[in-house]
């Protein structure tokens, strides 16, 4: 199945929409968690760095799927 989705201002075609949807949901959840951690612990905290690493990894996985 081919799906066209809008992500970060670009139209992208996906072959497996279920995996992509889960990755998009994960990225959005991690972004919210990162913002919450920044508000609770401060920008340079260990918790914020941990959430940032997880977000970076999820976005890298999503970018791999888009290639």
C-alpha positions in Angstrom: 0.0 0.0 0.0 1.3 3.5 -0.9 0.4 6.4 1.4 1.2 10.0 0.9 1.7 11.9 4.1 2.6 15.4 5.2 5.6 15.5 7.6 7.6 18.6 8.5 6.4 20.6 5.5 7.1 17.9 2.9 5.0 15.4 1.1 6.4 11.9 1.4 5.4 8.6 0.0 5.4 5.6 2.3 5.3 1.9 1.4 4.3 0.7 4.9 2.0 3.2 6.5 1.6 1.3 9.7 5.3 1.5 10.7 5.5 5.1 9.6 2.4 6.0 11.6 3.9 4.4 14.7 7.2 6.2 14.2 5.4 9.6 13.7 3.4 8.9 16.9 6.6 8.0 18.8 8.4 11.2 17.6 5.5 13.4 18.7 5.3 11.7 22.1 9.1 12.1 22.6 8.8 15.8 21.6 6.2 16.3 24.3 8.3 14.4 26.9 11.3 16.5 26.0 9.5 19.7 26.5 8.1 18.5 29.8 11.6 17.5 31.0 12.9 20.9 30.0 10.2 22.7 32.0 10.7 20.4 35.0 14.5 19.8 35.1 16.0 22.7 33.1 17.6 22.7 29.6 21.0 21.1 30.6 19.8 18.3 32.8 20.6 14.6 32.5 16.9 13.9 31.9 16.6 16.3 29.0 19.7 14.9 27.4 18.2 11.4 27.7 14.9 12.5 26.1 16.9 14.3 23.3 18.9 11.2 22.5 15.7 9.1 22.2 14.1 11.8 20.0 17.1 12.0 17.8 17.1 8.2 17.4 13.4 8.1 16.6 13.8 10.8 14.0 16.8 9.0 12.4 14.7 5.8 12.2 11.9 7.8 10.5 14.4 9.4 8.0 15.7 5.9 7.2 12.2 4.8 6.3 11.8 7.8 4.0 14.7 6.9 1.8 
